[in-house]
Amino acid sequence: MTVVELIQSYGYLAVAAGTFLEGETVLLVAGAAASRGHLWLPAVVAVAALAGFAGDQLYFFLGRRHGARLLERFPSLQARTAHARALLERHDLPVILSIRFLYGLRIAGPLAMGMSGVPWLRFFLLNGAGALVWALAVASVGYGFGHALAHWLAAIDADELWALAAALLLGLAWWLVTRRRHGAIASRQRD
């Protein structure tokens, strides 16, 4: 099931689940759905802010309680957590406010913060503010994109759509060929 189908079928529940876990894609699509009248933008922002806040609070708590064991069990989180901790030591206030905007650190960031000396109440308050700003910003981008896409699609005719689809397919084919070529070159260099 795609993100669009999830939002069409489950609405705000899909927004809550998606933003609790990670959420940018779900939130962008929900913002676009709100632009078309399928969801109400203030409700999308509220649900996303609350679910994103709750998810990060959970990850913070898990980091505080079980951080070392989690890093042993999931070694892929170690590098990202170390990166988040290094950022946190230098700039804790902006990092706590913006961690959900930093790609790859949405889960590792709050885990690292839980493992650090950041007081619980400080994280709680800053996480709430960051979640609200994040939900408002990302949903608004999706909302604006939804309006722009609808306007753009209304302004083009079927021939232009076919040309666009052909160009996208050619671009995808070119990307796949170059990716495969680079993979073959890399494997030869390893041998």
Contacts in CASP RR format, 6 or more apart in sequence:
PFRMAT RR
TARGET T0000
AUTHOR 0000-0000-0000
METHOD contacts of the structure
MODEL  1
MTVVELIQSYGYLAVAAGTFLEGETVLLVAGAAASRGHLWLPAVVAVAAL
AGFAGDQLYFFLGRRHGARLLERFPSLQARTAHARALLERHDLPVILSIR
FLYGLRIAGPLAMGMSGVPWLRFFLLNGAGALVWALAVASVGYGFGHALA
HWLAAIDADELWALAAALLLGLAWWLVTRRRHGAIASRQRD
1 9 0 8 1.000
3 14 0 8 1.000
3 25 0 8 1.000
3 26 0 8 1.000
3 29 0 8 1.000
4 29 0 8 1.000
6 14 0 8 1.000
6 26 0 8 1.000
7 14 0 8 1.000
7 15 0 8 1.000
7 26 0 8 1.000
7 29 0 8 1.000
7 30 0 8 1.000
7 33 0 8 1.000
7 38 0 8 1.000
7 39 0 8 1.000
8 33 0 8 1.000
8 38 0 8 1.000
10 17 0 8 1.000
11 30 0 8 1.000
11 33 0 8 1.000
11 39 0 8 1.000
12 39 0 8 1.000
12 43 0 8 1.000
12 44 0 8 1.000
12 47 0 8 1.000
14 26 0 8 1.000
14 30 0 8 1.000
15 26 0 8 1.000
15 27 0 8 1.000
15 30 0 8 1.000
15 39 0 8 1.000
15 44 0 8 1.000
15 47 0 8 1.000
15 48 0 8 1.000
15 51 0 8 1.000
16 47 0 8 1.000
16 48 0 8 1.000
16 50 0 8 1.000
16 51 0 8 1.000
17 26 0 8 1.000
17 51 0 8 1.000
18 26 0 8 1.000
18 27 0 8 1.000
18 51 0 8 1.000
19 26 0 8 1.000
19 27 0 8 1.000
19 47 0 8 1.000
19 48 0 8 1.000
19 51 0 8 1.000
19 52 0 8 1.000
19 135 0 8 1.000
20 51 0 8 1.000
20 52 0 8 1.000
20 54 0 8 1.000
20 55 0 8 1.000
21 55 0 8 1.000
22 106 0 8 1.000
22 107 0 8 1.000
23 48 0 8 1.000
23 52 0 8 1.000
23 106 0 8 1.000
24 138 0 8 1.000
27 44 0 8 1.000
27 48 0 8 1.000
27 135 0 8 1.000
27 138 0 8 1.000
27 139 0 8 1.000
27 142 0 8 1.000
28 138 0 8 1.000
28 139 0 8 1.000
28 141 0 8 1.000
28 142 0 8 1.000
28 145 0 8 1.000
29 142 0 8 1.000
30 39 0 8 1.000
30 44 0 8 1.000
30 48 0 8 1.000
30 139 0 8 1.000
30 142 0 8 1.000
31 39 0 8 1.000
31 41 0 8 1.000
31 44 0 8 1.000
31 139 0 8 1.000
31 140 0 8 1.000
31 142 0 8 1.000
31 143 0 8 1.000
31 144 0 8 1.000
31 146 0 8 1.000
32 142 0 8 1.000
32 143 0 8 1.000
32 144 0 8 1.000
32 145 0 8 1.000
32 146 0 8 1.000
32 149 0 8 1.000
33 39 0 8 1.000
33 44 0 8 1.000
34 40 0 8 1.000
34 41 0 8 1.000
34 44 0 8 1.000
34 139 0 8 1.000
34 143 0 8 1.000
35 41 0 8 1.000
35 142 0 8 1.000
35 143 0 8 1.000
35 144 0 8 1.000
35 145 0 8 1.000
35 146 0 8 1.000
35 147 0 8 1.000
35 150 0 8 1.000
36 146 0 8 1.000
36 150 0 8 1.000
41 139 0 8 1.000
41 140 0 8 1.000
41 143 0 8 1.000
44 135 0 8 1.000
44 139 0 8 1.000
45 132 0 8 1.000
45 135 0 8 1.000
45 136 0 8 1.000
45 139 0 8 1.000
46 135 0 8 1.000
48 131 0 8 1.000
48 134 0 8 1.000
48 135 0 8 1.000
48 138 0 8 1.000
48 139 0 8 1.000
49 128 0 8 1.000
49 131 0 8 1.000
49 132 0 8 1.000
49 134 0 8 1.000
49 135 0 8 1.000
49 136 0 8 1.000
50 131 0 8 1.000
52 100 0 8 1.000
52 131 0 8 1.000
52 134 0 8 1.000
52 135 0 8 1.000
53 127 0 8 1.000
53 128 0 8 1.000
53 131 0 8 1.000
53 132 0 8 1.000
55 110 0 8 1.000
56 99 0 8 1.000
56 100 0 8 1.000
56 110 0 8 1.000
56 127 0 8 1.000
56 131 0 8 1.000
57 110 0 8 1.000
57 123 0 8 1.000
57 124 0 8 1.000
57 127 0 8 1.000
58 110 0 8 1.000
59 107 0 8 1.000
59 109 0 8 1.000
59 110 0 8 1.000
59 111 0 8 1.000
60 110 0 8 1.000
60 111 0 8 1.000
60 113 0 8 1.000
60 114 0 8 1.000
60 120 0 8 1.000
60 123 0 8 1.000
60 127 0 8 1.000
61 114 0 8 1.000
62 70 0 8 1.000
62 111 0 8 1.000
62 114 0 8 1.000
63 70 0 8 1.000
63 110 0 8 1.000
63 111 0 8 1.000
63 112 0 8 1.000
63 113 0 8 1.000
63 114 0 8 1.000
63 115 0 8 1.000
64 114 0 8 1.000
64 115 0 8 1.000
64 120 0 8 1.000
67 111 0 8 1.000
67 114 0 8 1.000
67 115 0 8 1.000
68 115 0 8 1.000
70 77 0 8 1.000
70 111 0 8 1.000
71 77 0 8 1.000
71 78 0 8 1.000
71 81 0 8 1.000
77 107 0 8 1.000
77 108 0 8 1.000
77 111 0 8 1.000
80 104 0 8 1.000
80 105 0 8 1.000
80 108 0 8 1.000
80 109 0 8 1.000
81 108 0 8 1.000
81 109 0 8 1.000
81 111 0 8 1.000
81 112 0 8 1.000
81 115 0 8 1.000
82 112 0 8 1.000
83 105 0 8 1.000
83 108 0 8 1.000
84 95 0 8 1.000
84 99 0 8 1.000
84 105 0 8 1.000
84 108 0 8 1.000
84 109 0 8 1.000
84 111 0 8 1.000
84 112 0 8 1.000
84 113 0 8 1.000
85 112 0 8 1.000
85 115 0 8 1.000
85 116 0 8 1.000
87 95 0 8 1.000
88 95 0 8 1.000
88 96 0 8 1.000
88 109 0 8 1.000
88 112 0 8 1.000
88 113 0 8 1.000
88 116 0 8 1.000
88 118 0 8 1.000
89 116 0 8 1.000
92 118 0 8 1.000
93 126 0 8 1.000
96 113 0 8 1.000
96 118 0 8 1.000
96 122 0 8 1.000
96 123 0 8 1.000
96 126 0 8 1.000
96 127 0 8 1.000
96 130 0 8 1.000
97 126 0 8 1.000
97 129 0 8 1.000
97 130 0 8 1.000
97 133 0 8 1.000
98 130 0 8 1.000
99 105 0 8 1.000
99 106 0 8 1.000
99 109 0 8 1.000
99 110 0 8 1.000
99 113 0 8 1.000
100 106 0 8 1.000
100 130 0 8 1.000
100 131 0 8 1.000
100 134 0 8 1.000
101 134 0 8 1.000
102 109 0 8 1.000
110 123 0 8 1.000
110 127 0 8 1.000
113 123 0 8 1.000
114 123 0 8 1.000
156 164 0 8 1.000
END
